[in-house]
Each structure stands twice: as structure tokens, then as C-alpha cells.
Amino acid sequence: MKRILTRQLAPGMVLANDVHTFDSTTTLLEKGTVLDEKEIARLAFHSVIDVLVEDDLVEISSEDSTPNAGLSYSERIKQSPEFIEFKHDFEECAANFEHTIKDILANNEDLNISDMTAPIYGLLEKERTASGVFDMLHNLRTYDDATFTHSINVALISNILAQWLRWSDTEIEVATQAGLFHDIGKILIPEAIITKPAKLTQDEYTIVKTHPIQGYQSIKDLDISAHVKNACLMHHERCDGSGYPYHLQGPQIDKFAKLVAIADVYDAMTSARYYRGPLCPFIAISMFEDEGFQKYDAEMILAFLTNIVNTYILNTVKLNTGEVGEIIFINKMKLSRPTIKVGDDYIDLSKCLGVYIKEII
């Protein structure tokens, strides 16, 4: 058996032991489980950093071997001039952030938060709509996303979620900053550990889990909002006390950290991996619906999910059965299970529990 980072898991890997929540109160998946995309997403949802897997893989047969006709939704986006421009600007933004933050941490440069967030707002202004930004992000990622790329993603998502919550302009600005800085502690983890291709030792995993405290310590004396500092420290805390490093509960967690936590986990679940493209947003949404209302701020989760699904009305989707149809109605009581028009038939996914949206095409 071997220990594997969650972000390196692939379908067909077999769990070598039970996987529990961080507080060890709940078994997420049992030993012997053959992992598929949804179960890997569930591990990411619960911020499980690593698991033990068996050495041998189990072959998972595809539920659908029917080829797509024409270009997929993702392919159409990637070929658009808007995507090409966004990709260029995004990569430039991430490179500048990496350079600047390293200089600040090395005390070689003073913090100018306005200069650091200006490119974020530039990306948002070009896309105009939230659905446009999410379309770009879902198709931009690579399986080996760096901390800096992830930070830009979370800053963008945090900004949009704060807008959906109708926060003030000042609060939206702080939320954007909190998203940008939340994972700064990972920069302080030795690169040899973060990028190590082989299994990590237990000591190395313990070091990875210190990144919230390291991030907070690195910026606690900077001239930046206390909410941003708290987001570094608390973005892995959960409202039910199951998070880390301090097992804080709802009222104890900074509201900006609560918001960033949602953006952080959503980005982790929908980032591309070497064995697949970006996970379908509806699979991520189902995780939040099934297990998120206890762990995350209820108002924030509801605003996030409601607005996310509404951006996909009238989109063409492929179901896990292989059927292709159009989203025509959002079920408010089960946002991840809309009604799909397939030919002349209508499939209400809220009443077909074994069927789900696998891909937006």
C-alpha cells in the first residue's frame, strides 16, 4: 500500500483503510472502496489531504462510450478569443502574485494591497458576468495547479460570492483580499514536500497541515485587514467544529474565513486532474447540498449554490446514463438535480436518485 495526496487520486484506486473526518467522528469511506470521481470529490470536500491506497488498481468501465457530436461546451470555450485573452491575463496575474508575495515574505518589498488586487478586478471586469468567470476557470485549470494559481481562483470566487451576498463594496474588497492570501502558508512549506511525487512520510504530512498557522504568522504584522489574516488561519475550520487547526465552531469563525472556505473547497473539487477534465459543477454542488449545511455558513452556502445553478439554465448536459438533454428547470429543494429535457421526454433528477449530471457539453 502507499499514501497518496487526495489531489493525486485517480478512479480505480482502492482504499487500504477507512477514511474518517478530521475530528475522527465520522467514517467517510470504508476500506476496500474503489474510488470514482464522486468519491474523490467527497474527499476533497472534506479537506482530506491524503489517504492510503492499495498498490493495484481496479479497472472502472465507462458508463457511456457514446462519442460527443461536434465540439463540447468546454472545447467551444477554449477556442474562443475571450478565453485565449483571459488565459493570458490570468497567467500574468498569477506570475506577478508569485513574485510579489515572495518578495514581501522575504522583507524585500512593502505590501501594496491595491496593486496586488488590481489584476483580479481586471479579470472580473473583462468577463462582466459571474457565469463567464466560472466558465473560464472551469476550463483554465491544469491538474498540477500551483498555490499561486489556486489563490487567484479563490480570490475571484470569493469576490463573486460576496457580491451574491450583497455585501458592501468594502466587504467585497476584503473578501477578494482574503481569497488571495488564504493559502499563503503553503508557500512556506518546503517545495520538496509540496511537489514530492513519491509518498510523503507522516512527518511530512504533519508539516503540510501546519500551513494555516504558518500563513497567519507570516502576515500577522502586515498592514492588512484582520479578516484577511483570520482567513489564512481559519479557512479549514468548519461550523460544526470538525475543521482544523483549532476545531472552532460557527460563531468563533471569522465570516470572511467562512466565505473563503466555500470558495477554496469548490475550487479544489472542480480543478482538473491528470485523469479527467474539471469535475462537473453539479457533482460539486451535490456534495455541498448533501453535507455542507452543517459545515459551512447556511446563508453563504445557499446563496452560492442558488446562483451557481442558475448560471446553467438552458445548458446542454450529459447524464451518467449517457443521455443528453437540456436543463429547463431548477428544483429549489434539490439544486443539484434539475429537470432535464431529453428529446420529447422530461427527466426530473430529484426523483431519479441513481441518475446525475456527469458533464456540461
Protein Blocks (a to p, Z undefined) as FASTA:
>chain_A
ZZddfklgcehiacfbdcddfkopacfbdghiacdfklmmmmmmnopabdcddfbdcddd
dfbfcdcehjdfklmmmmpmklmmmmmmmmmmmmmmmmmmmmmmnopaccdfklmmmmmm
mmmmmnopaklmmmmmmmmpcfklcfklmmmmmmmmmmmmmmmnopafklmmmmmmmmmm
mmmmmmmpcfklmmombdcdfklmmmmmmmmmmmmmmmmmpccdfklmmmmmmmmgcfkl
pacfkopafklpcfklmmmmmmmmmmmmmpccfkbccddfklmmmmmmmmmmmmpcfklm
mmmmmmmmmmmgoiacddfkopacddfbdcfklmklccddehjbccdfklmmkbccfbdZ
Z
